[in-house]
Amino acid sequence: MAKNLTEEMVSEILKEMLEIPEVERVEFTEDNTKILVLTQEEQYPEVMTRIVNIFSRVGHGCELSFAGFAH
């Protein structure tokens, strides 16, 4: 993530990500700098588009890097 998030932001982001039906599992690393997202098969691009929008809105412009992307 390109920006530090408050605990309140992290909680709201987690809540909204878990409301996405295609998301099977999501978790932040202990330092809230990375996330792990597991989706239903073949749903990753659609889910990540929604997650990027959630991060931007809730995190006030927070951007995601896909440097650790594994598909």
C-alpha positions in Angstrom: 0.0 0.0 0.0 1.2 3.4 -0.8 -0.2 5.0 2.3 -0.4 4.2 6.0 -3.9 3.4 7.1 -5.5 4.0 10.5 -7.0 1.0 12.4 -10.4 2.4 11.7 -9.7 2.5 7.9 -8.4 -1.1 8.0 -11.5 -2.3 9.8 -13.8 -0.6 7.3 -11.8 -1.9 4.4 -11.9 -5.5 5.7 -15.6 -5.2 6.3 -16.3 -4.0 2.8 -14.0 -6.6 1.2 -15.7 -9.4 3.1 -19.1 -8.2 1.8 -17.9 -9.0 -1.8 -19.5 -12.4 -2.5 -16.6 -13.7 -4.6 -14.1 -13.1 -1.8 -13.3 -16.3 0.1 -10.6 -14.9 2.5 -8.9 -11.6 3.1 -6.4 -10.6 5.7 -3.9 -7.8 6.4 -0.3 -8.5 7.4 0.5 -7.6 11.0 1.9 -4.2 10.1 -1.1 -3.4 7.7 1.3 -2.9 4.7 0.1 -5.9 2.6 -3.1 -7.9 2.1 -3.8 -11.4 1.1 -7.0 -11.9 -1.0 -8.4 -15.2 -2.0 -11.2 -15.2 -4.5 -13.4 -17.7 -6.2 -11.6 -19.2 -9.2 -11.4 -16.8 -12.2 -12.9 -13.9 -10.2 -9.6 -12.1 -9.3 -9.7 -9.2 -11.8 -13.3 -8.2 -11.0 -12.7 -8.5 -7.2 -9.5 -6.5 -7.3 -11.1 -3.7 -9.3 -13.6 -3.4 -6.5 -11.0 -3.6 -3.8 -8.8 -0.9 -5.4 -11.9 1.3 -5.3 -12.6 0.5 -1.7 -9.0 1.3 -0.7 -9.1 4.6 -2.6 -12.4 5.7 -1.1 -11.9 4.5 2.5 -8.1 5.1 2.6 -8.5 8.6 1.2 -6.5 8.0 -2.0 -4.6 4.9 -0.8 -3.2 3.1 -3.8 -2.3 -0.6 -4.1 0.8 -2.1 -5.6 0.6 -5.5 -7.2 4.3 -6.2 -6.7 3.6 -9.3 -4.7 0.8 -10.6 -7.0 0.6 -14.3 -7.2 -2.2 -15.9 -9.3 
